[in-house]
Amino acid sequence: MLDADHRLRDPDSFRAASRRGQRAGSRMIVTHLLLPDEQQVLGVSGNPAQVGFVVSKAVGVAVVRNRVKRRLRHALRERITLLPSGAVLVVRAQPGAATASYPELVAELDRCLQRVGVASERRLEAR
């Protein structure tokens, strides 16, 4: 479970990230990353990174949608520290996420995060 301060609940932030954020997509998920203004990137603002999820009915019935959302939330809990302070990340599940295993979903998430400019854990360990 994500901490309460990392959960994205504001509809305007969802909309802004989806429309103006950097986008990376795959067969299973699409990520939209909206970076904060320059002052927040430099750490002046202490706002934490926030993450929101969109899992539509096209993914499946309620049980399947909730399972996909839980898996994504768990995977992002381990990666939230990779996001810049004040960033907004929206993860939208595609219908392919319903049949994916957890490792496949995590691999797709890592690939999408890397494409929008978030350093992966492997890249951090190499430094």
N, C-alpha and C positions, 0 to 999 in steps of 0.2 A: 504494500500500500504506500502510496506517495504521501509525504507530509502535507498537511493542510496548506502551508504557505507555498507549496509547489503546484497545487491544483489550479488549473485555469477554469474559472467559472464565468467570467465577464463575456457576454456575447459580443461586445464591441472588439475585444481583444481577439476572440476567435475569428471574427470577420476580417480584422486587419491582418492577422497572420496569414489567413487563407488568400487574401487578395494581394498583399504587398510582400509577403515573405518569400524567401528562396524556396523553390519547390524541387523535390526529387521524388520520383515515383518508381514503382515496381509492380509486379503482378499481384502482390499481396497488400502493400501499403503505399500511401503517399504521405510525405512529410512536408510541412510548411514551417520554415524557421524565420521568424522576424527578429532581427537583432535590434537591441536598444540603441538609443542615440549615443553619440560618441562619449558623452560624459559618463554614462552608465557602463560602457564597455571598459573604460579606464578604472572602474571600481569606485567612482565617486558616490554613486548611489548604491545602497545596500539591498536593493530589491532582488529577491531570489528569482531564478529561472522558473518559469511556469510551463506546465504541460497539460494539454487538453486532448481528448480523444473523440473521434466521430466514427461511430459504427452504425451504419444504416441497416434497414430491414433487408436490403439486397444481400447482405452477408449471410443471413439465415434467421432462424427463429430466435426467440429471446434467450434461450439457453446457450445457443451457439454464439450469439452476439456478446453475451456476458463473459463467456469463456475467452473469446478473442480479446476483449477489453482487459480482463484480468491478466492475461499473458503479456500483453503490451505494457500494462502498468508495471508489472513485476520487472520486465526487461528494462524499462526506463528508470526505475528506481535505482538500478545499479549504474546508470549512465547519466544521471541528472547533474553530477559534478562536472561533466565534460562540457555542459552548456555555459555560455557566458552569463554573468550576473545580469538579470533583467531581461533575458531573452524569452521569447514566447514560441513554443513549439506546439504545433497541432499535428496529430497523427491520425490519418483517416484510413480506416481498414477497407480493403477491397474484398469482393466476394471470394477471391482465392485464399484469403486468410483463414476462412472457415475450415478448410481441409488441411492446412499446413500444420506440421508438428511444431513444438516449441523451439527446437534448434533452428528450423528453417525460418521461422518468424523472426528470431533474434538475428540471424544472418542477414535477412532482408532489411531489418531495422538498422543494423550497423552500416550496411551498404548505403542506405538512404541518408543516414546521418553524415557519413563521410562525404557524400556528394553535395550536401548543403554546407559543408565546411566545418563540421564538428570533428575534432580529433578523436580517433578511435582509441580504445584501451591498448591495442597492440602498438600503435604509434607512440603512445605515452610511455609504455614500458621500454621501448627502444631508446628513448632519450636518456 
